[in-house]
Amino acid sequence: MPTADDFRPWSKAVWHGPILWHDDERGDPPRGGALDPADLLEYAAWVRSNLREWIEALDLDSEESGFPWYPVSKLEHQLVNLRHLGTHIGQLQERLYALGLDPRWRGRGETS
């Protein structure tokens, strides 16, 4: 997103922000409301169909992140986003391993 005002949520998005920060002393995520596999695939397709437009709209030379509460450049903001994403990918992998699942990660062009 170039700025916070440019954000448009997915049509099936569920907002848990206020629940996590104000309504639950422990910060536990709410129960229920999870997306089913078909919804997750639909969301992934929506992201993929919009990704090029979103990336092209970024001004990586901007000295502002586009979010008034976050005083960093747009490039630094994107690097922090990538690091944050990597952390959550690692958490997901840990959870899968704990369940005895070893996903076969695929690279570009692999079909099976």
C-alpha positions in Angstrom: 0.0 0.0 0.0 1.3 3.4 -0.8 -0.6 4.9 2.2 -3.0 3.7 4.9 -5.8 5.4 3.0 -5.2 3.1 0.0 -5.9 -0.1 1.9 -8.9 -2.0 0.7 -9.7 -5.2 2.6 -10.6 -8.5 0.9 -14.4 -8.9 0.7 -14.3 -11.8 3.3 -11.8 -10.2 5.7 -12.4 -10.6 9.4 -11.1 -7.8 11.6 -9.7 -9.1 14.9 -7.6 -6.1 15.8 -9.8 -4.6 18.5 -10.4 -8.0 20.0 -6.7 -8.7 20.3 -5.8 -5.4 21.7 -8.7 -4.3 23.8 -11.1 -7.1 24.7 -8.8 -9.9 25.7 -6.3 -9.5 28.6 -4.1 -12.3 27.4 -4.1 -11.4 23.7 -5.4 -14.8 22.6 -6.9 -14.8 19.1 -10.7 -15.2 19.0 -12.2 -18.6 18.5 -14.2 -19.3 15.4 -14.4 -17.3 12.2 -11.5 -19.2 10.6 -11.4 -19.4 6.9 -11.9 -22.8 5.2 -9.4 -24.1 2.6 -11.6 -22.8 -0.3 -11.6 -19.3 1.2 -7.8 -19.4 1.7 -7.3 -20.3 -2.0 -9.7 -17.6 -3.0 -7.8 -15.1 -0.9 -4.5 -16.2 -2.4 -5.9 -15.8 -5.9 -7.2 -12.3 -5.0 -3.8 -11.3 -3.7 -2.0 -12.7 -6.8 -4.4 -10.9 -9.1 -3.7 -7.5 -7.4 0.0 -7.9 -6.5 1.5 -6.4 -9.6 -0.7 -3.3 -9.3 0.1 -2.9 -5.6 3.9 -3.2 -6.2 3.9 -0.8 -9.1 2.0 1.8 -6.9 4.9 1.8 -4.3 7.3 4.8 -4.4 10.4 3.1 -2.9 12.2 6.5 -3.0 9.7 8.1 -0.7 11.2 9.3 2.6 7.8 8.4 4.3 6.3 5.0 4.9 2.8 6.3 4.0 1.6 5.5 7.5 1.8 8.6 9.9 2.5 6.4 12.9 5.5 4.7 11.3 8.4 7.2 10.7 10.6 5.2 8.2 11.1 5.4 4.5 9.0 3.4 2.2 11.9 1.1 1.2 12.7 0.4 4.9 9.0 -0.3 5.5 9.0 -2.9 2.8 12.2 -4.5 4.1 10.6 -4.7 7.6 7.5 -6.3 6.0 9.6 -9.0 4.4 11.4 -9.7 7.7 8.0 -9.9 9.5 6.6 -12.2 6.9 9.7 -14.5 7.2 9.1 -14.7 11.0 5.5 -15.9 10.4 6.6 -18.4 7.8 9.0 -19.8 10.3 6.2 -20.0 12.9 3.9 -21.8 10.4 6.7 -24.3 9.6 7.3 -25.0 13.3 3.6 -25.7 13.8 3.5 -28.1 10.8 6.6 -30.0 12.1 5.0 -30.2 15.6 2.1 -32.0 13.9 4.4 -34.4 12.1 3.8 -32.7 8.8 6.7 -32.0 6.5 5.4 -29.8 3.6 7.2 -30.1 0.3 7.9 -26.5 -0.5 7.7 -25.8 -4.2 9.8 -23.4 -6.2 8.8 -21.4 -9.3 7.8 -23.6 -12.2 7.3 -26.8 -10.1 4.0 -28.4 -10.7 4.2 -31.6 -8.6 
